[in-house]
Amino acid sequence: MNKLNGRLIVSSVFAVLFLGWLLAVWWSMEPDVIDIRQVSIEQAQTMGFEPVVGFATTTAIIEVTNTLLNKPGGYLTNDKLPPSLFMDNVPAFEFGALQQVRDLALALRDDLSRSQSQSVEDIDLVKAQPALNYDNNSWIFPSTEGEYKKAVKHLRNYRMRLANPNSDAQFYARADNLNEWLKDVEKRLGSLSQRLSASVGQERLNTDLAGDSAAKQSTAMSEIKQIKTSWWKLDDVFYEARGASWALIHFLKAVEIDFEAVLEKKNALISLRQIIRELEQTQETIWSPMVLNGSGFGTMANHSLVMANYISRANAAIIDLNKLLVQG
């Protein structure tokens, strides 16, 4: 009898572990890229409006945020129970995408919805943008999901008012507004590229004050710096970059719609499409069961360096795109 009970306990434990593993595999499935153009058209028709300038960009923020909240397993970063407690790759993906959502929401509030610096802020964006900046790891009182849902509600209100010709909501598709947001994208991608490249570790000369003989910094630094991403953080950085790229694909496709006239005038439409292509490469299937970290030209692949290549190429193209936008 004791042997039978022991076998039942062991079998039950293995069954629970196996079901937890299956659940973790399902919840680890990354969301597909959404067709923002098609979704914008469908949702505008449902609302009884024609898509106006800014409709696609606002729809992209709403859809990306909703996807983070409603994908398999929902939003996992703030989960405190297994199996999501042990799934660090998905939270890293969510954080990368969330940073892009926050940057665009801030640009929407400060620049894209205002004609000039002295203009009044939009009433819905004033509430949506801070809600998206709420702690991404709070599970109760209030929960992260609850705050982000509030942000989505206000973004939908803004989009509804934007499409209504009798409303005061506006979206200004100007080259200078787009340039301001892309500057933030440059910084995000530049940081991700450096962290990904540091997977193999390298010595770098300190160029922090280069170009200004009178420049100073608060704390003296060594002339040579050893840069290396911790082995424990390699997969987190990789998936953070993957999540950021996933969100950016949607936002840049929305920009292609809303800023089409500006981009064509600047002869920059093809440049934008090339950036999107580079970022789409970051979403290719990972066939290895784990993120590999081979050294430089070693025998083993280094997934972080491959990701850094795509991110760097996209970032360089964004820098070139910004130069086109500021030209007369």
Number of C-alpha atoms within 10 A of each C-alpha: 6 7 8 9 10 11 12 12 12 12 12 12 12 12 12 12 13 12 13 15 14 13 16 20 12 12 19 20 12 18 15 10 13 17 12 22 19 11 15 22 16 14 16 20 12 10 13 12 15 16 20 18 19 24 24 28 28 23 24 28 24 20 19 24 24 17 17 23 19 13 16 17 16 14 23 27 22 18 18 12 9 12 18 22 14 12 17 16 20 23 25 24 26 25 22 26 24 23 19 23 24 20 19 24 26 20 20 25 21 22 24 23 23 20 17 12 9 7 11 11 17 17 13 19 21 17 16 26 25 15 20 25 19 17 13 20 17 16 16 10 7 11 15 22 25 17 20 23 18 15 25 23 16 21 22 18 16 24 25 17 16 23 21 16 11 8 11 10 20 20 21 19 20 17 19 15 20 20 19 15 19 21 13 15 21 19 12 18 22 18 15 23 24 17 23 27 23 20 27 19 16 12 11 11 10 12 9 12 11 8 8 8 7 6 9 10 8 5 5 7 10 8 10 11 12 11 16 17 17 14 11 8 14 22 22 20 23 27 24 24 28 27 27 27 27 25 26 24 23 24 24 21 21 24 20 22 19 22 21 16 15 17 22 12 11 17 14 18 17 13 16 20 15 15 22 21 14 20 26 17 15 22 18 9 8 10 7 9 6 9 17 15 18 16 14 14 8 9 8 11 16 20 21 25 24 16 22 24 17 20 28 22 17 23 23 16 19 22 17 14 22 21 13 17 21 11 8 5
